[in-house]
Amino acid sequence: MIAIIGRLLAPYALKLAGVLGIIGAVAAILLGARQAGRNAERVERMRRTIEVQHDQLDAASRRPRDRGDLARRMRDGSF
């Protein structure tokens, strides 16, 4: 049985190997593009997170030091 199948496929073995190779290459390219998209999304999310953290640190560094400073800044409108 296996010999019969082998004889039937023998003339097409090289073509079959080429087609399978092309299918494998296309699949690898598509999966690579998918992973690149995920990585780009991850980088964008990290950039936004770092930006928010930076803004929080800036706000914390400009906070009023005591109640008097808070009241003064609120009266001046610079808070």
Secondary structure, 3 states (H helix, E strand, C coil): CHHHHHHHHHHHHHHHHHHHHHHHHHHHHHHHHHHHHHHHHHHHHHHHHHHHHHHHHHHHHCCCCCHHHHHHHHHHCCC
